[in-house]
């Protein structure tokens, strides 16, 4: 696969930052492929911040350092746009996590596959890679 636009699930972002073995090698290679455009929704750093502040996550670096790392590797931040919010409003309540639901809405509205291992995303009919 080449020349793809990819949207990362927050766990994918976390495992990438931490260089976790939980991130499969083929996903890691897909993210390193310079012909792919890799997007991180602004909701992911927001979710990471909340998890970190609650003591559920330790990135071993500041959130701003983590975002700088992602940007230095060519990842792009995807803002929340009006069309994402309108798409969110049409989603069934298969899943109550507000961050995941926004990622699904962004995936649908932008027609980007979502890179993550959570099978609940499949209930929304999005393209999921993992």
C-alpha positions as CSV (number, residue, x, y, z in Angstrom):
1,X,0.0,0.0,0.0
2,X,1.3,3.4,-0.9
3,X,0.1,7.0,-1.0
4,X,-2.4,6.5,1.7
5,X,-3.8,9.0,4.1
6,X,-4.0,7.4,7.6
7,X,-5.6,8.5,10.8
8,X,-4.2,7.0,14.0
9,X,-6.2,5.8,16.9
10,X,-4.9,7.2,20.2
11,X,-3.5,3.8,21.3
12,X,-1.6,3.6,18.1
13,X,-0.1,7.1,18.8
14,X,0.8,6.1,22.4
15,X,2.4,2.8,21.3
16,X,4.3,4.6,18.6
17,X,5.6,7.3,21.0
18,X,6.6,4.6,23.5
19,X,8.1,2.4,20.8
20,X,6.0,-0.4,22.3
21,X,6.2,-4.0,21.0
22,X,2.3,-3.9,21.0
23,X,2.6,-1.9,17.7
24,X,2.9,-4.5,15.0
25,X,5.9,-4.3,12.7
26,X,3.8,-3.9,9.5
27,X,1.9,-0.9,11.1
28,X,5.2,0.6,12.1
29,X,6.5,0.2,8.6
30,X,3.3,1.8,7.2
31,X,3.9,4.8,9.4
32,X,7.5,5.1,8.4
33,X,6.6,4.9,4.7
34,X,7.3,8.5,3.5
35,X,4.7,8.2,0.7
36,X,1.9,7.9,3.3
37,X,0.3,10.9,5.0
38,X,-0.1,10.1,8.6
39,X,-2.6,12.2,10.7
40,X,-3.0,12.4,14.4
41,X,-6.3,14.0,15.5
42,X,-6.0,16.8,18.0
43,X,-8.3,14.7,20.2
44,X,-5.5,12.2,20.7
45,X,-3.2,14.6,22.6
46,X,-6.2,15.7,24.5
47,X,-7.0,12.1,25.5
48,X,-3.4,11.4,26.3
49,X,-3.3,14.5,28.5
50,X,-6.3,13.3,30.5
51,X,-4.9,9.8,30.9
52,X,-1.6,11.2,32.0
53,X,-3.1,13.6,34.5
54,X,-5.2,10.8,36.0
55,X,-2.0,8.6,36.4
56,X,-3.2,6.0,33.8
57,X,-0.4,6.7,31.4
58,X,3.3,7.7,31.5
59,X,4.8,8.9,28.2
60,X,8.2,9.5,29.9
61,X,8.2,12.9,28.3
62,X,5.9,16.0,28.2
63,X,2.9,16.0,25.9
64,X,4.5,18.9,24.0
65,X,7.7,16.9,23.5
66,X,5.6,13.9,22.3
67,X,3.7,16.1,19.8
68,X,7.0,17.6,18.5
69,X,8.4,14.0,18.1
70,X,5.3,13.1,15.9
71,X,5.6,16.3,13.9
72,X,9.3,15.7,13.4
73,X,8.5,12.3,11.9
74,X,6.2,13.9,9.4
75,X,2.9,13.2,11.2
76,X,0.2,15.9,10.7
77,X,-2.3,17.2,13.3
78,X,-5.9,17.0,12.1
79,X,-8.1,19.6,13.7
80,X,-11.7,19.0,14.6
81,X,-13.7,20.6,11.8
82,X,-17.4,21.4,11.5
83,X,-18.0,18.5,9.1
84,X,-16.5,16.1,11.8
85,X,-19.0,17.4,14.4
86,X,-21.9,17.0,12.0
87,X,-20.7,13.4,11.1
88,X,-20.4,12.7,14.8
89,X,-24.0,13.7,15.3
90,X,-25.1,10.9,12.8
91,X,-23.2,8.1,14.5
92,X,-25.1,5.3,16.3
93,X,-24.1,4.8,20.0
94,X,-22.1,1.6,19.4
95,X,-19.4,3.0,21.7
96,X,-19.6,5.7,24.3
97,X,-16.0,6.9,24.4
98,X,-16.2,10.4,23.1
99,X,-12.6,10.4,21.8
100,X,-13.1,7.2,19.9
101,X,-16.4,8.5,18.5
102,X,-14.7,11.7,17.2
103,X,-11.9,9.6,15.6
104,X,-14.6,7.5,13.8
105,X,-16.4,10.7,12.7
106,X,-13.1,12.1,11.4
107,X,-12.3,8.8,9.6
108,X,-15.7,8.9,7.9
109,X,-15.7,12.6,7.0
110,X,-12.2,12.6,5.6
111,X,-12.4,9.1,4.1
112,X,-9.2,8.1,5.9
113,X,-8.7,4.6,7.2
114,X,-8.3,4.4,11.0
115,X,-5.2,2.7,12.2
116,X,-6.0,0.9,15.4
117,X,-6.7,-2.5,16.9
118,X,-10.1,-1.8,18.5
119,X,-12.7,-3.9,16.8
120,X,-15.6,-1.7,18.0
121,X,-14.6,0.7,15.3
122,X,-15.8,-1.9,12.7
123,X,-19.4,-1.4,13.9
124,X,-19.3,2.0,12.2
125,X,-18.4,0.7,8.8
126,X,-15.1,2.6,8.6
127,X,-12.0,1.2,7.0
128,X,-9.7,0.1,9.8
129,X,-6.2,-1.1,9.4
130,X,-4.6,-3.5,11.9
